[in-house]
């Protein structure tokens, strides 16, 4: 099939980070938690599959079907709506679970709910469900299903890796930590068609959070019937979204159009096939052979298509996380020395052929500010593009004096990153710059993506610096900054700052420009403390086949939407 090569920059799954967390791994290149944004569009999380689906015999689709095919670098870690935490998996869940409101690539509009009312207190939301909304098995979707689903997500027994995401709901944090019973959570079905959600504080971005699977309805009878095997196979779940999972295993997941979806008449695709192909070169070959309709390019491949590419930020802000439990990294001057010693311009050229954007701050500038983007309203250069070796050495000298050390070679740190080729390259560049500019020894420890993500929790001592990232779950600076509040369950760098917490708390009790000022002050405090080591903002390129229209990349909570994608029938 003749193919038109269209390069776009996408946000890839964690398959990362949860949104929802960490970002997906970089495709032979990309990393971050969905929100962590893992390492290889380029990295997709949980890279456990080595076989290439090209070896799997596939039956040709029935004549006339519209089937969209793409590949991931690793199997999705889960499609349990409460347990997903990587961006690639979050992307799948976006398409198989319906939501009260849909974030349609920035357009927030009613979905399974037909409307909502916000009380004068600005925290009480009352949602009215549509009539005749059904599960894929024909059972009606009720407000009780939403109440049960959200409570299951927050229930500490579920042990959702993204449980903190419910902190915005009244008593969410205390319920998730087991300090209050589930009945105290601010979610209640008033009748079969009416759901009430009460928040801890006003949050203008709340409706945008509702596309996450954590807020999707779940059927109590199905969860209880299958117990720990819930979602283990496609038949052990029911679906409320545009597609249902009909097969999963042996390097392939198949989604089939859900005829009961409330907007089924607007869904053009009959099926989506998601293959697991570990190598990006193999994915590109499959695309050229007509076996895939879209392929993500790593930054080694992308230069071949210069002039044909479109680009956008996928939301992933890759950074190094210094573990403040480490006796050396507990010293602020040493952390600042590490930051100033990095020539980020050189780093981007060597690691990504200059195709990513060096990040000189922490928060993605493209998220919403008060009236414009956050970056437009609050420009910031936390660290110089080319670094500042003299300033780095000043901070190093202060650190050595405070630590009682005369030779920087005495400082030895362990840096953990994934075993993806791109992650290794990134780590080696930083290792070299730190050795050359500071004389510090940094040893690289390569681990599987899933292993790295398992370390992303407070109180760990198995890393000194961990390479990670984040994709936001809603378009607001708070989505990035909340990770570093002292009591956040995802604060794996063990950062504890009264000043930072003060600004974050103030942002919860203010609105408009005053609120955004507090968030900006929090970001500046984080950088002044050297609590993160910013690297890059990802721009992910992909090719899409001739005849495919409507594929949209996005930087909030998922990589791309194929809800309304269309293509030629086969």
N, C-alpha and C positions, 0 to 999 in steps of 0.2 A: 504494500500500500504506500502510495506516495505520502510523505510526511512533511509537514511544515514545522520547522524548528523554531519554537517560540520560547525564549528564555524569560522566565519570571523568577523573582526572588520569593521563596515561601518560608513559612514557619513550619518546621517539621516537628513531629511528635516527640516525647521523652522518651517520649519515649523517650526524661527528662526527663522534672521536673517536673502536674500538675499542675498546665496550667496549670492552668491548673497545676502547675507545677513545674518541674524541671523540664527543659527543652528536650527535644528528641536528639538522638546522637547525630553527629555530623556525618553525612554520607561520605564515608571514607574521608571524612572531614568534619562533621558538625557536632556539638554537645550542650545540653541544658535541662532540670526538673521543673507540670503542669501543672504546674507550674513548674521541677528542675529542667532546664533545657539541656539535655544531654548533648554528646559530641559527634557525630558523623551523619544533615539533610539527608543533614549530612550525617550525624551519628544517631542511630536509633537505639533506644534502650534495649536492655536485656538481649544482647547479641549472643544468642545461644545456638542459633541454627547455622550450620555450615553448608548444608546441602542447598543446591540451587533448584528451584522449582522447575527449571527446564527439563530436569530428569523425570518429572512426574507426568504420567500420561493423563491428558485431559480430554474429556469428551467435548466435541465442538458444540457451541450453543445452538439452540434451535433457531431455524431460519427466521429472520426478521427481528431477533432480539437486539436490544441495545445494551451492550455489556461494556462497562468501563473497567479497565485493568490498570493497576499500578503496583509498585513493589515497595516493601519496607526492608531495612537492613536486618531486622530481627523480629521474631514473633511478638505480637502484642502481649503485654504481661497479664492482661485480664480484660474481660468485658463486663465484669461485675460493676454496676454503676457506682458503687461505694468504694471500690478498691482501685480503680484506675488512677494512675498518677503520672503517666507519661503522655507527652503531647501526641504521638502517633495513636495511642490507644484512646486518648480523649477525642481525637478526630473521628475515630470510628464510633464512639459512644454518642457524639453529636448527631450522627446520622441514624442511630438505631433507637434512641430514647427521646420521646417527646418532652417538651418543656412548657412551663406556664407562659413564658415569654421567650422569643427566639432572637438571638443575636445574629442577624443575617448580614454578616460581614460589616458590622457597624450600624446597621439599621435595627434598632430594638423595637420589636412589635409583638402583639399578642399571638400566641400559638394555641396550646390546648386551653388556655384561659381566653375568654373573649374580651375581658376587660378587668380593670382593677380600680379600687378607690384607695386613696391615701388620706388617712384621718388628719385632723388638725395638729395632732401631736407629732406628725411627720415620721412616725415609726410603725404605725399600724396599717398594714396592707390587707385589703380584703379582695380576693380574687374570685371572679365568677367563671366557672368552667363552661365550655361550649356544650351545647346539646349533642347527643349522639356521638360522642368521642368513644372509640373502642380500642381495646387491646387487639393484637393480631389474631387472637383466638376467638374474638367476637364478644368477649365480656366487656361491660361498660367500664370506663375509667372514671373513678370517683375522687372526690376530695379526700376521702379516707385513704386512698392509695397514695396520694401525695403526702399526707401526714405520716403514714407508715414509712414511706421511702426516705423522707428527710430525717425522721427519728432513727431509722436504722443506720443512716450515715453517721449521725452524731453519737449513737450508742457506743460507749467505750468497748463493748464486747465485739463490735464489728472491727475495731482496730484499723479504721481507715487511715492511710498515710497522709491524707489531706484533711483530717478531722478539724484542724484549726480553721478551715475555711468557713465553718459554721459559727465562728465567734461573733459574727455580725448579728446573729439571731439572739433574741433575749435568752439569757442563761446558757447560751451555746457552749462557751468555754467551760463553765462549771459542770454542765452535763457531760461533756466530752471527757472531762478529767475525773468523772465519777463522784463529784462533790454534791451533785443534785440528781434526783431521779429523772427519767425521761419525761415524765408527766409535767415537769417544770419548764420544758423547752417551749419557746414562744411560737409553736405551730399547732393549729387546731382546725379540724374539719367542723364547720358549723352545721352543715348538712351535706348531702351528696354532691352538691354543685357549688359549694361555697367553702373556700379555704382562707383562714386568717393566719398571717405571719406577722409577728411583732419583733421589731429589731431592738438591739441594745441602744442604738443611737441613729440619728438621721444619716442616710447614705444615698446620695443621689445616683450612685452607680449600681444600686441593688438590682434593678430589673435586668441589667446587663449580665449579672452573675447567674441568672436563672437558666441559661442555656447549658450550664454544667450538669453532668449526669447526677451529681450529688443531690440536686433538687428535683430529679425526675420522679414520677410515680413508680412504686413497686408493689407487687401483689403479695400480701402476707401469706396467702394460701400456697403460692408457688415457692416462696422462700422457705416456709416451714416444711413443705413436702420434700424438698431436695436437701435441706440442711446445708452441710459443708460442701455438698456437690452443686449447690446453686451456681449456675452459669459455667459449670465445668464443661458442659457440652451445649450446643445450640438449643436442644430440646428441653433443657433444664432452665428455661427462662421464657418470659413473654415480653413482647416489644410494643412500645407506644410511639415509635418514631417512623420515619419515612421508609426505613428498611428493616428487615429481620435477618438475623444470622441463620443461615441454613447449613453451613459446613464450616469446620474449624479444625485444622490439624494437617500434619504432613506438609507444612510450609505453605498453606493456603487457607484463606478465609473467604467465604462467599456470602454476600449480602443480597437479598432478594426484595424487590419492591413490596411494601406492605399495603395491600388494597384497602385496609381499614384506616390508614392514616388520614387525618382530617383534610390534608391538602393533596391527596393522592392524585388528583387530576392535574396537578402542577408538577408532578414527578415524572420526568421523561425516561429515566433509566429503568430497565427491567432487572438488571443485576450489576453488582460491583464485585470484582475479583481482586483480592489483595494477596499478593504473593510475597513470600519471604525469600529474598535473594541477598546474600551477605555482601557481595562485591558490587560496587557501583559500576565498574566496567562491564560486568555481566548484565546489569540492568540496562545499560546503554545499548548493548548489543541486542538485547531482547526488544527494546524499543525500535531499533532500526529494522529488526526482522518482523515487526508487526505484532509482537507478543504482548507489548505494553502500550497503553495509550498516553502515558505520561511518565517521565523519568526525571528525577532530581539529579542535577549535576553537581559534582564537587568542584572546588575552586581550582583544581588542576585541569579539569575538563573545560570549564566555562570560557577561558580565553579563546578557545577555538571558535567560539560563536560571537566574538566581539562585534558589536554593531547590530546584532540581531536581538540582543537581550533587552528585556524589561526588568525592572527590579523593584523590590520593596523589602522593608525590614520584617523579618518573621517574628520579632518580639524578643528573641533570645539575646540576653546580655551576658556573654561569657565572662567569668571572673575567677580569680583564685581566692579561695577562702582560707585565711590564716587561722589556725586553731589557737585561740587565746589561752588554752590550757597548757600549751607548750611553754617551757620556762623562758625561751628566747622570744617567742612571738607575743608573749604577754607584755613585752616592751613596745610601747607605741613608736618610739624612734626607729626601732628596727623595722617595724611594719612600713613606716613611711620611707625608710631607706630602700626597701624592696620596690615600692611603688615608683619612686623617683629614678631608680636605676634602670627602668624599662624604657627602651626606645620603641614606642608602640607603632610608629610609622615603619620602622625596620621589621618589627615583629609581623605586621600584617603583610608586608611584601614577601617575606620569607615563608610564612605559614600559609598564606591564602592568595598569593599573586596580586595583592593589593585590592582584592575584590570585596573584602569586608571593610567595615568602617571602624577605625580605632575608637575605643570608648574612653573618653577622658573624664567621665563622671560615672555615676552608677545607674540612675533611672533612665529608661528609654525616652528620649526627647519627644517621640511621636505620641505619647499618651496624652489624654485630655488635660488641659489646664483649666482656667476659669472661663475664658472666651476663645482662646486660641490653643495651640498645642502647648504642652508644658515647657518644651524646649524653647519655643519662641518667647514665652513669657518669663522664663527663668533660665537664661543661658548660664552655663557654668563650665569652666575648665578646671577640673580638680587637680589634674596632673598634666605636665607639658607633653605635647605630641611626641617629641624626640627625647623626652626624659630630661633630667638635669643631674648629671653625674656629680657635680660639685655639691649640690644640695643633698644628694643621696649620701655622699661621704660625710657631710656634716651630721646628718641624722645617725649614720653608722657610728661615728666617733662618740656621739652622745650615748648611744646604746651600749657600746663597748665599755664606756666608763661606768655606766650604771650597772652593767652586768659583771663588772670586775674582770673583763677579758682584755688582753692586749693584742691578740692575733685573731682577725676575723675567720681564719681557717679553722679555728676551734668550733665555730658554729656549723653544725651539720643538721640539715632538715630533710624530712621525707615528704616528697610531693606525690600524691596519688592522683592518677587520671585513668581513663579507660584504655583498653588495649587496642583501640582503633588506630590505624596508621596516622590519621590526621592529629589525633590527640597526642600521640607520641611526638610528632614533629613540633607541635606547639610547646609541649613541655621541654623539649630539648633546646628550643630557642631561648626560653626563659632561663633555663638552667645555665646556658652559656652567658647570657647577659649578666646574670647575677654573679657568676664566677669572675667574669672579666671586670665588672664595675665595682664589685664589693669584696671579692675574695671569699665569698661564702660557698660552702659545698651544699648542693641540693641533689639528693638522690631520688631518682624517678622510680615509682612503683606502679607498674601497669596491671590493671585488674579488669575483669569483665564489667560491662556497664551495670549489670544488676548488683554486683558486689560493691561498686562505687556508690551506687544510690543507697545501698543499705547502710552506708556510713553517714548519711546525711541526717544526723540527729545529734542533739546536745549530749555532751558528756563522753564523747568518744576520744580515745587516745591512739587510734591506729593510723592517724595521719597528722602531719604538721601543716601542710598546705594541701587543699583538695581543689581540683579544677572542676568547676561546675558552671551553673548559669540559671537563668530563670525566664520563663515566658509568663506574661501577666494573664490573670483570669478575668480581668475587667480593665477598662482603659482609664487608669487613675494611678498617680504615683504611689499611692498607699499600697497597691498590689505588689510593688517591689519592696517597699520599705518595711512593711509589717514583719517580714522574715527576721528582722534583727531586733525586734523588741525583746527585752530581757527574758520574758516568760513565754516567747513563742516556741512551740514544739518543733519548729523547723530551724531554729537558731543554732545550726550545727557548728558555727565558728565560736560559739560561747561568748558572744559580745554582750557586755553589760554596762550600759552607760545611762546614768541618771539624766544627763542633758538630752540625749537622743530620745529616751522614754518620755521626757517632759514634753518635747515637741510633738511626739506621736500622740500622746494623750490629749494635748491641746487641739490637735487636728480633729479629734473625735467630737469635740464640743464646740467647734466653730464651723462657719460656712463660708463659701465664696472665696474672696481673695485672702481673708484672714486665715482660713483653713489651708489654702495652698501655700501661703507664706510659712506656716508651721511645717508643712511637709518639706518645703525647700530647705528650711533650717535644719531639719532632721537629716536630709541628704548631705548637706555640707558638713554636719557633725560627723556622720559616718565616714566620710572621706578624710576629714581632718584627723580622725583617729586611725586611719589606715586599716579599718576593719574589713575592707574588701580590696582586692587587687584587680581593677577593671582591665579587661583585655579588648573585647571587640563587640560590635553589634553585627549580627549575622544578616547577610543578604544571600538568599538561597535561589539558585537558578534552576529552572526545569524546562524540559521540552514537552510539547503537547502535540498529539497527532492531528493531522488534517481531518476536518470534519467534527472535531470536538469543540464545543462552545460552552461558556458559562462556568468554567472552573476558576474559582476565586481564592487567592491566597489571603491570609489574614494574620494578624499578630496578637490576637487575644484568645487564648484558650485552645485553639486548634490551628493546624497548618493551613488547611484549605477546605472549602465547601464544595461538594459536588451534589448538593441537594437539588439544584435546578439545572445541572449539567445536561447537555444534549449531545448526541452524536449520531452518526449514520448507523442505521440498522445493519446487522450482519446477515 
